[in-house]
Structure formats: C-alpha cells, structure tokens
Amino acid sequence: VQLQASGGGLVQAGGSLRLSCAASGRSFGHYVMGWFRQAPGKEREFVATVSGSGDVRYYADSMKGRFTVSRDNAKNTVYLQMYRLEPKDTATYYCAAQFSSSRRVTYTSEREYRYWGQGTLVTVSS
C-alpha cells in the first residue's frame, strides 16, 4: 500500500482545512486508517483513526469536536477535516494504514501501522 497525503498549507487561526490521503492497492476497505502529526521538536502524536467500514472513529482528546475523520472506500481515500484551527495545530500530518480482517477495528498507536504516507505540512498563523 502506498499513501499520498495532500491538502496541507498555511491557514489563519480559526480557519479550516481538509487533508486527503489517497491509497494505492486493493482491499482499501480492510485497512484501518490513521492520522498522526508531528510538530517541530516534538514527538509524533495520534490525531484520529477510522475503521475499514468507516463507521468506527476515534480521536485524540484535543481534537474532539474540531477534527472529523472520514473515508471514501470507492475512491481509496481518507480525509481529515479540521475546523477552528489553532497555532498549536501547526505540524506535519501523516496518514497511516494497517490491514485488518475486521472492518470495525481502529488503532491509536503508531506502532500498529505498517504503511505511512510522506506527510503534509499544516501551518496555522496567529
């Protein structure tokens, strides 16, 4: 599986941005998808995850209510819609994928993901 993240850019505080992650390969609906981010000088952290079926989602506490993860299995794409962005959201955002025979599983640890995209930079100005 190859992942290509896109949609990053510069946005003012309070603004919105939607990231996309396109996946190559087959059986996309059997891959748990996750979003992580890494701010300069900090460790990579979990943002959100969605099950293969798309109906099970989980968010990091600081993103709840501001971020929404979704997927379109027909397009082999997962999205991260971000609202009310803050300067602390500035980071490189990575999408990740991991195969699962269950379509209702989600993973929050980066160690559980085998495949990673190259990252897309989000900069939020104050």
VOLUM-327353 format. One record per atom (N, C-alpha, C): x, y, z. Coordinates in steps of 0.05 Angstrom, whole numbers, plus 32768, in hexadecimal, padded with zeros to 4 digits. Each point is the difference from the previous one (the first is absolute). Layout:
! VOLUM-327353
XYZ/...
END
This chain:
! VOLUM-327353
80117FE88000/7FEF80188000/801280198000/7FFA80127FEE/800E80197FFF/7FEC80168007/800880138010/7FEF8015800A/800B801B7FF7/7FEE80127FF7/8008801A7FF7/7FEE8014800E/800B800F8013/7FF18015800E/8002801A7FF2/7FEB80108001/7FFF801A7FF4/7FED8012800F/800080197FF8/7FED8013800C/800B80138015/80197FFC8007/800B80128014/8005801C7FF5/800680128011/8005801B7FF7/800080148018/7FFF80197FF9/800080158014/7FE4800A8004/7FF780018019/7FE580098006/800180128019/7FEE80138002/7FFF80118018/7FF27FF18016/800680088019/7FF37FF58017/7FE180037FFD/7FF27FEB8007/7FE380017FFE/7FF67FF57FE5/80127FFC7FEE/7FF97FF67FE5/7FFD7FE27FFF/7FFA7FF67FE8/7FFC7FE47FFC/80127FF67FE9/80047FE68000/80107FF37FEC/7FF87FE37FFE/80017FF57FE8/7FFA7FE47FFD/80187FF27FF4/800A7FEC800D/80157FEF7FF6/7FF57FE77FF3/800E7FF77FEC/7FF87FE77FF2/80187FED8000/7FF97FE77FFF/80157FEC7FFF/7FF67FEB7FEC/800D7FFE7FE9/7FF87FED7FEC/80127FE78002/7FF37FE97FFF/800E7FE78002/7FFF7FF07FE6/80167FF47FFB/80017FEE7FE9/7FFB7FE3800A/7FFD7FEE7FEE/7FFD7FE48009/7FE37FF88001/7FFC7FE78009/7FE67FF48000/7FF57FFE801D/7FE77FF98002/7FF37FFB801A/800380178013/7FFE80197FF6/800380178011/7FEC7FFF8018/7FE97FF57FFC/7FEC7FFE8015/80087FEE8017/80157FF27FFE/800B7FEF8015/8018800C800E/800580197FFA/8016800E800D/7FF680148015/80097FFD8018/7FFC80158014/801180187FF8/7FF580188000/800E80187FF9/800480128018/8017800B8002/800580128016/800E801A7FF7/7FFC80158010/800E80197FFC/801180068018/801880087FFB/801280088016/800C801A7FF8/800C800E8013/800E80197FFA/801980028010/801280107FF6/80198005800E/8008801E7FFD/7FFF800D8016/8008801C8001/801F80028003/800B80167FF7/801D80048002/800A7FFB801C/80147FEF8003/800C7FFB801A/7FF07FEF8012/7FEA7FF47FF6/7FEF7FEF8011/7FFD7FE57FF4/7FF77FED8010/7FFC7FE57FF6/7FE67FFF7FF0/7FFE7FEC7FEF/7FE87FFD7FF1/7FE97FF78012/7FE8800B7FFC/7FEA7FF98011/7FE87FF87FF0/7FEF7FF0800C/7FE77FF77FF4/7FEC80167FFD/7FF280007FE9/7FEB80147FFB/7FE57FF37FFF/7FFD7FED7FED/7FE67FF47FFC/80037FE57FF1/7FEC7FEF8002/80017FE77FF2/7FE37FF97FF8/7FFE7FF17FEA/7FE67FF77FF6/80037FE37FF7/7FEB7FF08006/80007FE47FF9/7FFD7FFC7FE2/80057FE87FF7/7FFC7FFA7FE4/7FE480057FF5/7FED7FFB8011/7FE480057FF8/7FF9801E8000/800F800F800F/7FFB801D8001/7FEE80088017/7FF47FED800D/7FEC80088015/800A8000801C/801A7FF98004/800C8002801A/801780147FFF/7FFE80148010/801480168000/80098006801C/801880088002/800B8007801B/801380177FFC/7FFF80138014/801080187FFE/80118004801A/8016800E7FFC/800F80098018/7FEE8015800D/80038002801A/7FEE80128010/8002801D7FF6/801780097FF9/8003801C7FF9/7FF480067FE4/7FF97FEC7FF1/7FF580037FE5/7FE27FFC8000/7FF57FF48015/7FE37FFB8000/7FF0801A7FFD/7FED7FFF7FEE/7FEF80177FFB/800B80137FEC/801A7FFE7FF9/800C80127FED/80087FF17FE6/80077FE78003/80097FF07FE9/7FEC7FEA7FFA/7FFD7FF97FE6/7FEF7FEA7FF8/800F7FEF7FEC/80017FE68005/800D7FEE7FEE/7FEA7FF17FF1/80047FFB7FE7/7FED7FF27FEF/800F7FF27FEA/7FF27FEF7FF2/800D7FF17FEA/7FEC7FFB7FEA/800A7FFE7FE8/7FF07FF87FE9/800E7FE87FF4/7FF67FE88006/800D7FE87FF7/7FFE7FFC7FE2/7FED800C7FF3/7FFE7FFF7FE3/801780107FF3/800A8013800E/801680117FF6/801B7FFA800D/80007FEC8011/80197FF9800E/800C8018800E/7FF08010800D/80098019800C/7FF58003801C/8010800A8011/7FF88008801B/8005801E8003/7FEE800D8010/8001801C8003/80038008801D/800B80178005/8000800C801A/7FF7801D7FFD/7FE880058009/7FF5801B7FFF/8007800E801A/800D80167FFF/8008800E8018/7FF3801C8001/7FF380058017/7FF280198004/800D800F8018/7FFB801A8001/800980118016/801E7FFB8006/801080017FEC/801C7FFA8003/800E80148012/80137FF7800F/800F80108012/801E7FFE7FF9/801080148008/801D7FFE7FFB/800C7FE6800A/7FF67FF58016/800B7FE7800A/7FFB7FE87FEE/7FEE80047FEC/7FFB7FEA7FED/80157FFF7FEA/801280148000/801580007FEC/80127FE78003/80027FF17FEA/800F7FE78000/80007FF47FE4/80107FEC7FFD/7FFE7FEF7FE8/7FED7FE98007/7FEC7FFD7FEF/7FEB7FEC8005/80067FE87FEE/7FFF7FE8800C/80057FE77FF2/7FE77FEF8001/7FFB7FF27FE9/7FEC7FEB8001/800E7FE58001/7FF27FED800B/800C7FE58003/7FEA7FEC7FFC/80097FE87FF8/7FED7FEA7FFA/80097FE6800B/7FED7FF08009/80077FE5800A/7FE97FED7FF9/80077FEA7FF4/7FEB7FEC7FF8/7FF47FF48019/7FE67FFB7FFF/7FF27FF28015/7FEA7FEF7FF4/7FFE7FE78009/7FEA7FEF7FF6/7FE5800A800A/8000800E8016/7FE8800C800A/7FFD801C7FF5/7FE980077FF7/7FFB801A7FF4/7FF680158015/80007FF78019/7FF780138015/801580068015/80197FF97FF9/801780058013/800C801B7FFA/800A800D8016/800F80197FFC/801A7FFD8011/8014800E7FF8/801A8000800E/8008801C8007/800A80048018/8009801B8008/801E80038003/800E7FE98000/801D80018003/800E7FFF7FE5/801480107FFC/800F80007FE7/800E7FE57FFB/80057FF28016/800E7FE67FFD/7FEE7FEB7FF3/7FE780057FFF/7FED7FED7FF4/7FFC80037FE2/800C80157FF5/7FFD80067FE4/801A7FF97FF1/7FFC7FF27FEA/80167FF77FF0/800780147FE9/7FEB800C7FF5/800480117FE8/7FFC801E8007/801180107FF6/8000801D8006/800380117FE7/7FF180168000/800480137FEB/801780138006/800580127FEE/801780128002/7FFB80188011/7FE880068007/7FFA80178011/7FF980197FF0/7FEF8010800B/7FF9801A7FF4/800080158016/800C80167FFB/800580158014/7FE880128003/7FF880048018/7FEA80138007/800C80158012/7FFD80197FF8/800A8017800F/7FE980128007/7FFC8005801A/7FEA80118009/800C8019800B/7FFA80167FF4/800B801A8009/7FED800D8014/800B800F8013/7FF0800D8014/7FF7801C7FF7/
END
